[in-house]
Amino acid sequence: MKKKKIYLSLATMGGDELKYVQEAFDTDWVAPLGPNVDKFEETLSSYLEKEKHIVCLSSGTAAIHLALLQLGVSYGDEVICQSFTFVASANPIKYLGAEPVFVDSEPDTWNMDPNLLEEAIKDRISKTGKKPRAIIFVHLYGMPAKIHEIMAVAQKYDIPVIEDAAEALGSSYDGQQCGTFGYLASLSFNGNKIITTSGGGALICPTKDIADKTKFYATQARDKAPHYQHSEVGFNYRMSNVCAGIGRGQMKMLDTFVERRRAINAYYKDKLKDCPGISFLTAPSEKYAANHWLTCIQIDEATAGFNRKDLLEAMEQHDIETRPLWKPMHLQPVFSANAYYGNGVSESLFEKGLCLPSGSSLSHDDLNEVIAVIKSMYKK
Ligand SMILES: *Cc1c(COP(=O)(O)O)cnc(C)c1O
């Protein structure tokens, strides 16, 4: 019998998802918005343990788009964005006719380097005569960024911050949930994230006014009038009541999933600790409580005797899905003309890094198979 494929990060259903989806069907609420959306927003809001207002949307990308829009980003503006990220952090800047300015990572958390951030701000002001309109930083792979240092630079220059917490639901810094630090923050519930709605996202807003405005833009910017009247350009970005039903069920599992992904990370670390040339993305101190959405390793070829491409291919032969780390935005053809401030950290991470299977439903046997393939690399 052919063994089953081991995937990087499959969705895991808890059991109550279908109940809420069924509720949507039973009440004929198969539409954008509805009771599941309201409840999902409430649950998220209480999970974050902060006075925040959540608006569920069709994707995390939509959340970043509406965040930038409400910060007044428009044609000709510049927005600073972490280079080491998934393209969804940067694309919405272009939707508004603005240009991303990319900033490299520091080696501790692999996220935005606060010193390079300040260097970039100063240089943009001197080159363009104006401040960047916003800063987008990311908690990549669920590892909290150097939040306080980043926020301090942002405050010094009075530039609003968008926190891309798409990969970091369940992560916290110094006891405070990721997604509650920035002026605005995005979450993603795409299929491979720590919880899923099949596809979806949310914008975390500081006030009810901003949440209401977000809902306004997400539903075609409809004015208050008995007929359909529009004074501004809007979008069709709200979450469906069916998807939100999945989200409600998933929220009951979130703590279990975070626990599970942390356990997977700890297991890999323990079993691979004697493998020369392999190192892990590791929290710089106990304050950084990562959800370990994906476990990431770096392979130093000189010490290990193989590189990430060799390992990825060996995994493929064993029907195990692994993935290189995100290719930095400043190396992407689509952004080749954009400004970049860096020191080679994310380039090196991309060259040497690999994400290991980390899904919440992986068994010990699955993990042992992955570990065996890594160990076999040393015998070649
Ligand atoms: C997944 C993700 C997003 C948004 O993704 P959607 O697929 O649009 O929900 C944004 N930023 C990062 C870093 C992500 O990983």
PDBQT file of the ligand as one rigid body, heavy atoms in Angstrom, charges set to zero:
ROOT
HETATM    1  C1  LIG A 401      -1.373  34.436   4.429  1.00  0.00    +0.000 C 
HETATM    2  C2  LIG A 401      -0.729  35.757   4.568  1.00  0.00    +0.000 A 
HETATM    3  C3  LIG A 401      -1.378  36.987   4.271  1.00  0.00    +0.000 A 
HETATM    4  C4  LIG A 401      -2.777  37.115   3.746  1.00  0.00    +0.000 C 
HETATM    5  O1  LIG A 401      -3.251  36.065   3.122  1.00  0.00    +0.000 OA
HETATM    6  P1  LIG A 401      -4.677  35.783   2.489  1.00  0.00    +0.000 P 
HETATM    7  O2  LIG A 401      -4.375  34.527   1.755  1.00  0.00    +0.000 OA
HETATM    8  O3  LIG A 401      -5.056  36.901   1.614  1.00  0.00    +0.000 OA
HETATM    9  O4  LIG A 401      -5.666  35.559   3.592  1.00  0.00    +0.000 OA
HETATM   10  C5  LIG A 401      -0.704  38.156   4.493  1.00  0.00    +0.000 A 
HETATM   11  N1  LIG A 401       0.542  38.161   4.981  1.00  0.00    +0.000 NA
HETATM   12  C6  LIG A 401       1.197  37.036   5.295  1.00  0.00    +0.000 A 
HETATM   13  C7  LIG A 401       2.562  37.139   5.878  1.00  0.00    +0.000 C 
HETATM   14  C8  LIG A 401       0.609  35.789   5.090  1.00  0.00    +0.000 A 
HETATM   15  O5  LIG A 401       1.279  34.675   5.381  1.00  0.00    +0.000 OA
ENDROOT
TORSDOF 0
